[in-house]
Amino acid sequence: MVSGSTQREVADNYGKSRSRISQIEKDFKDEIAGKFLDGQDLEEIRSWIEKKHGFELKNGRLENLLSKHLLVIFRNMNA
């Protein structure tokens, strides 16, 4: 979600380590995937993201994030 250089900037600006930023991203992706697997539709998830986190994932970004993260989850389940 956040590129390496952006992760570095976020870490510097908020006093967090890059590994902590990565963990926050992973937790966010896991939460979105969980909502999707629980049967929430994309618009419900999109609305939840906007309300809880204050930003929008538009133009296929939510779908892209979900498809990539679900692949990671399923690969890890089969490992």
CORJO-V520681 format. One record per run of one state. SS is the DSSP state (hx for helix, st for strand, lp for the rest). FROM is the first residue (numbers start at 0). LEN is the number of residues. Records with the same first field share a line. If there is no record, write none. Layout:
# CORJO-V520681
SS = FROM-LEN  FROM-LEN
This chain:
# CORJO-V520681
lp = 0-3  14-3  37-4  53-7  78-1
hx = 3-11  17-20  41-12  60-18
